[in-house]
């Protein structure tokens, strides 16, 4: 979610983002039209990848495949699944710390 927010990705773009669309050397994300994802008014768009997001994405980087998946490595079915994963991994652990 933080990557989507800071990179200015639209609602469904994180679900379809693949590792080959992230250029770590140039700190740039290029999102392309593909089955299931059609960009408004163009075939692709590029957005900057800030230093903090780059440092977070480098360790889990893979040669190919989706960047954001469910715990079993499958593509998230919908944007709401992405928000659910964010809640499960980020928000709920934070709530537990507050309760402790």
Buried (B, 14 or more C-beta within 10 A) or exposed (E): BEBBEBBEBEEBBBBBBBBEBBEEEEEBBBBBEEEEBEBEEEEEBEBEBEEEBBEEBEEEEEEEEBBBBBEEEEEBEEBEBBBBBBEEEEEEEEEEEEEE
